[in-house]
């Protein structure tokens, strides 16, 4: 989002020309990581942060939202149509199909599932599910360093505004956005059911209203944000939520950390995490650990729940258009209570047959405490994901 006619945010895309080569992780470290990882299991996260790690790019290289997710910019459309599919677009003049005019861009995502869930106790549940449907809109008059971005969910349960903000370019390395946005915290996973998204309450259904200053340097991205600290249309107390996120990006690895503090009337909530990943040959590994101290859940003043959640994911590029995803999650909803931990393990095969289309098939196993049989299930699912 510069003062020239680039559409719409290309600060990250220009890094493709500025990245320096880095030494990859050694084979011994990779084998050790994979061995330890497979001892703990697997789970499918529906987002694609592994692609950013795999390509060595920031999220803003492919997305209009500089923190990732949602509408794709011109390079993001190209990558999804040419680089990902088993049968890419060939022998035509490539076009950005979401670019309506020089000042208007649109995009969409629709995910449709067939699920079969088998609990340890009770009857199986089987059926179709329109998992999500989004429409994106980006407006930016040419030669003006201001744009408007809207992310509207239209399915499955009616309209829900996820994001609506103004972006103002402050030179070539800084962006100020103001409005309603998803907090920049940790890995931007598409799967709102992931433990790290449920425990932190930072997901695609928990937007907040405030301002976010984004600094994007050659290999470092920093977010400093202030929000209301509530999902309500306006602030419900006299305090504000403060947060920060930083990520160092290299060609073959990245490392970051986030922190948020909300001193609300019902009790303070503080959380922090570390996240990162690396790529080696056809393997891409990513990891996030979250630590949360929450006083708002307790009836006794001065006490707090201590929550720990983690996710580890391994992606294996089998052949062009095919990706195998193995993931594991762990959740301790209150470290002051013994033996209440939960885990989830899954395996997921992703197939990109051609442009605008992704097919998925996966198995997820959820293990909780014996006293809560509803936490112990096996889920087999297939998914069609269409996008542009």
C-alpha positions in Angstrom: 0.0 0.0 0.0 2.4 2.6 -1.2 1.9 6.1 -2.7 2.2 4.6 -6.3 -0.5 2.5 -8.0 0.5 -0.9 -6.5 -2.5 -3.0 -5.5 -3.2 -3.4 -2.6 -0.4 -4.2 -0.2 2.9 -5.2 -1.7 5.4 -4.4 1.1 5.8 -8.1 1.8 5.9 -9.1 -1.9 8.9 -6.8 -2.5 10.8 -8.9 0.0 10.9 -11.7 -2.5 13.6 -9.7 -4.2 15.5 -8.8 -1.1 15.7 -12.1 0.8 19.2 -13.4 1.5 19.9 -17.1 1.5 20.3 -18.8 4.9 21.8 -22.1 6.0 19.1 -24.7 6.5 18.7 -26.9 9.6 20.9 -29.9 9.5 19.6 -33.4 8.7 20.2 -34.7 12.2 18.1 -31.9 13.7 15.3 -32.6 11.2 15.3 -36.4 12.0 15.3 -35.7 15.7 12.4 -33.3 15.4 10.3 -35.6 13.3 11.0 -38.5 15.6 9.9 -36.6 18.7 7.0 -35.1 16.8 5.6 -38.5 15.7 5.8 -39.8 19.2 3.1 -37.3 20.2 0.7 -37.5 17.2 -1.0 -35.2 14.7 -3.9 -32.8 14.0 -5.1 -30.8 10.9 -5.2 -27.0 11.3 -7.3 -25.5 8.5 -5.1 -22.5 8.0 -2.0 -22.3 5.7 0.7 -20.5 7.7 3.0 -23.4 6.7 3.0 -21.9 3.2 4.5 -18.7 4.5 7.3 -20.6 6.2 7.8 -22.9 3.2 8.3 -19.9 0.8 10.1 -17.7 3.3 7.5 -14.9 2.9 5.5 -12.8 5.3 1.7 -13.2 5.3 1.4 -9.8 3.6 3.1 -11.3 0.5 -0.2 -13.1 -0.4 -2.9 -11.3 1.6 -4.5 -7.9 1.6 -4.7 -8.0 5.4 -1.0 -7.5 6.3 -1.4 -9.9 9.3 -2.6 -12.7 7.0 -5.8 -14.6 6.2 -8.7 -13.5 4.2 -8.6 -11.8 0.8 -5.5 -12.6 -1.4 -3.7 -9.9 -3.3 -2.4 -10.3 -6.9 0.5 -12.4 -5.9 -1.6 -14.5 -3.6 -4.1 -15.3 -6.4 -1.2 -16.2 -8.7 0.4 -18.5 -6.1 -2.9 -20.3 -5.4 -3.6 -20.7 -9.1 -0.2 -21.5 -10.6 2.2 -22.7 -7.8 -0.1 -24.8 -5.6 -2.3 -26.9 -8.0 -1.3 -30.2 -9.5 -2.5 -28.8 -12.9 -1.6 -25.1 -12.9 -2.9 -22.5 -15.3 -0.8 -22.5 -18.5 -0.5 -20.8 -21.9 -2.8 -17.9 -21.0 -2.1 -14.3 -19.9 -2.4 -14.5 -16.2 -5.0 -12.1 -14.6 -6.0 -11.2 -11.1 -9.6 -12.5 -11.2 -10.5 -10.6 -8.0 -9.4 -7.2 -9.3 -12.6 -5.6 -10.6 -11.1 -2.1 -11.2 -8.0 -0.3 -10.2 -9.8 0.8 -7.1 -11.9 -2.3 -6.2 -11.0 -5.9 -5.4 -13.2 -8.8 -4.3 -12.5 -12.3 -3.0 -14.2 -15.2 -1.4 -13.8 -18.5 0.5 -16.3 -21.3 0.9 -15.7 -24.6 2.8 -18.1 -27.5 2.6 -17.7 -30.6 4.8 -19.0 -34.2 5.1 -18.4 -35.2 8.7 -18.7 -38.5 10.5 -18.1 -38.1 14.3 -18.0 -41.2 16.5 -18.0 -40.5 20.3 -16.8 -43.1 22.8 -20.3 -43.0 24.3 -23.5 -42.3 22.3 -24.5 -42.5 18.7 -22.5 -41.5 15.7 -23.2 -38.2 14.0 -23.0 -38.0 10.3 -24.0 -35.2 7.9 -23.1 -32.4 5.5 -21.9 -29.0 6.9 -21.4 -25.7 5.2 -18.4 -24.9 7.4 -17.9 -21.3 6.4 -18.5 -18.8 3.6 -16.7 -15.4 3.4 -16.8 -12.5 1.0 -14.0 -10.0 1.0 -13.9 -6.4 -0.3 -11.0 -4.1 -0.7 -11.3 -0.5 -1.8 -8.3 1.7 -2.6 -8.4 4.8 -4.9 -5.3 4.9 -7.2 -2.4 7.1 -6.0 -3.9 7.4 -2.5 -2.2 5.8 0.5 -5.5 4.9 2.1 -7.7 1.7 1.6 -10.7 0.1 3.2 -10.9 -3.7 3.8 -14.0 -5.7 4.8 -14.3 -9.4 5.7 -17.9 -10.5 5.9 -19.0 -14.0 6.9 -22.2 -15.0 5.1 -22.5 -18.7 6.2 -23.3 -20.9 8.0 -25.4 -18.9 10.5 -26.1 -15.7 8.7 -24.1 -12.5 8.2 -21.3 -11.8 10.6 -18.7 -9.0 10.1 -15.3 -10.3 11.0 -13.2 -7.3 10.0 -13.8 -3.8 8.7 -10.9 -1.4 9.0 -9.1 1.5 7.4 -5.4 1.1 6.3 -3.2 4.1 6.1 0.3 3.8 4.6 2.9 5.8 6.6 5.8 5.7 4.1 7.0 2.3 2.8 7.6 0.4 6.0 4.6 1.4 8.2 0.9 0.8 8.1 -1.7 2.1 10.6 -5.0 0.3 10.6 -8.1 1.4 12.6 -11.4 -0.3 13.0 -12.5 -3.9 13.7 -9.8 -6.5 13.1 -8.7 -10.0 14.3 -5.9 -9.5 16.8 -2.4 -10.2 15.5 -1.4 -13.0 17.9 0.7 -16.1 17.2 0.1 -18.2 14.1 -2.9 -17.1 11.9 -4.7 -20.5 11.8 -7.9 -20.8 9.8 -9.1 -23.5 12.3 -11.0 -21.8 15.1 -11.4 -25.1 16.9 -7.7 -25.4 17.5 -6.8 -25.5 21.2 -4.4 -22.5 20.8 -7.3 -20.5 19.2 -9.9 -21.6 21.8 -7.7 -21.1 24.8 -6.5 -17.6 23.8 -9.9 -16.6 22.4 -8.1 -15.1 19.4 -9.8 -16.5 16.3 -11.9 -15.5 13.3 -15.0 -15.0 15.5 -13.4 -12.8 18.2 -12.6 -9.5 16.4 -11.9 -6.4 18.5 -12.1 -2.7 17.8 -9.0 -0.5 18.0 -5.8 0.6 16.2 -2.8 -1.4 15.1 0.6 0.0 14.0 2.4 -2.4 11.7 6.2 -2.0 11.0 7.4 -4.2 8.1 11.2 -4.2 7.6 13.3 -6.5 5.5 13.1 -9.5 7.8 11.2 -8.2 10.9 7.5 -7.5 11.3 6.2 -5.8 14.5 2.6 -5.1 15.6 1.7 -2.7 18.4 -2.0 -2.5 19.0 -4.6 -1.1 21.5 -8.2 -2.3 21.5 -11.3 -2.2 23.6 -10.6 -5.7 25.0 -14.2 -6.9 24.4 -16.2 -8.4 21.5 -19.0 -5.9 22.1 -19.6 -3.0 19.6 -18.3 -0.6 22.1 -16.1 -0.7 25.2 -17.9 -2.0 28.3 -15.4 -0.6 30.9 -12.9 2.2 31.3 -9.8 0.2 30.4 -8.2 -0.8 27.1 -6.4 -4.0 26.0 -2.7 -3.7 25.0 -0.8 -6.1 22.8 2.3 -6.7 20.7 3.6 -9.2 18.2 7.0 -9.6 16.7 8.3 -12.0 14.1 11.7 -12.4 12.5 11.5 -14.0 9.0 14.3 -15.8 7.3 14.3 -17.7 4.0 14.2 -21.1 5.8 13.0 -20.4 9.3 11.2 -17.9 11.5 10.7 -17.1 15.1 8.2 -14.8 16.9 6.4 -13.9 20.1 3.2 -12.3 21.1 1.7 -10.8 24.3 -1.7 -9.3 25.3 -2.8 -7.8 28.6 -6.4 -6.8 29.3 -7.1 -5.3 32.8 -10.9 -5.7 32.7 -13.3 -5.0 35.5 -14.2 -8.7 35.8 -10.5 -9.6 36.2 -7.2 -9.2 34.4 -6.3 -11.5 31.6 -2.6 -11.8 30.4 -1.3 -14.2 27.8 1.9 -14.7 25.9 3.2 -17.1 23.3 6.2 -18.1 21.3 5.9 -19.5 17.8 7.9 -20.3 14.8 8.9 -22.9 12.2 11.5 -24.0 9.7 11.5 -25.7 6.3 14.0 -28.4 5.1 13.7 -30.0 1.7 10.0 -31.0 1.4 9.3 -30.8 5.1 7.8 -27.8 6.8 7.4 -27.7 10.6 5.6 -25.1 12.8 5.0 -24.8 16.5 3.2 -22.5 19.0 3.1 -22.5 22.8 0.6 -20.3 24.7 0.6 -19.3 28.4 -2.5 -17.6 29.8 -3.2 -16.2 33.3 -6.9 -15.4 33.6 -8.6 -13.9 36.7 -11.9 -13.3 34.9 -12.9 -17.0 35.2 -12.6 -17.2 39.0 -15.2 -16.4 41.6 -12.6 -15.8 44.3 -10.9 -12.4 44.0 -7.1 -12.6 43.7 -7.0 -16.1 42.2 -6.4 -17.0 38.5 -6.6 -19.9 36.1 -3.3 -20.8 34.5 -3.9 -22.2 31.0 -1.4 -23.8 28.7 -2.0 -24.7 25.1 0.3 -25.9 22.3 0.3 -27.0 18.7 2.9 -28.7 16.5 2.5 -29.3 12.8 4.5 -31.1 10.2 3.7 -30.7 6.5 5.2 -33.0 3.9 5.1 -32.0 0.2 4.5 -35.4 -1.5 4.3 -34.3 -5.1 3.0 -31.1 -6.8 -0.5 -30.5 -5.6 -0.4 -32.9 -2.6 0.4 -32.0 1.0 0.3 -34.4 4.0 -0.3 -32.6 7.3 0.4 -34.2 10.7 -0.4 -32.2 13.8 -0.7 -32.5 17.5 -2.4 -30.3 20.1 -2.3 -30.2 23.9 -4.5 -28.2 26.3 -4.3 -27.9 30.1 -7.4 -25.7 30.9 -6.2 -25.0 34.4 -2.8 -26.0 35.6 -4.0 -25.8 39.3 -6.2 -28.8 38.7 -4.6 -32.2 38.2 -5.3 -34.6 35.4 -7.7 -32.4 33.3 -5.5 -32.3 30.2 -6.8 -32.8 26.6 -5.1 -33.8 23.4 -6.0 -34.0 19.8 -4.3 -36.0 17.1 -5.0 -36.0 13.3 -3.7 -36.7 9.9 -4.8 -34.7 6.8 -4.3 -35.1 3.1 -4.6 -31.9 1.0 -5.0 -32.0 -2.7 -5.1 -29.0 -5.1 -6.3 -30.5 -8.4 -6.6 -27.2 -10.3 -7.0 -23.4 -9.7 -9.5 -22.2 -7.1 -10.0 -25.6 -5.6 -8.7 -27.6 -2.6 -9.8 -31.0 -1.5 -9.2 -32.4 2.0 -9.6 -35.7 3.8 -8.7 -36.1 7.4 -9.0 -38.1 10.6 -9.0 -36.4 14.0 -8.9 -38.1 17.4 -9.8 -36.2 20.5 -8.8 -37.5 24.0 -10.0 -35.9 27.2 -10.6 -36.9 30.7 -12.6 -40.1 31.4 -15.3 -38.2 33.4 -16.2 -36.2 30.2 -16.9 -38.8 27.5 -18.0 -36.1 25.1 -14.4 -35.0 24.8 -13.4 -38.4 23.4 -14.3 -38.7 19.8 -13.1 -39.8 16.4 -13.9 -37.5 13.5 -13.5 -38.5 9.8 -14.2 -35.7 7.4 -13.9 -34.6 3.8 -13.8 -31.0 2.6 -14.2 -29.0 -0.6 -12.6 -25.6 -0.4 -13.2 -23.1 -3.2 -11.6 -19.7 -3.3 -10.5 -16.8 -5.4 
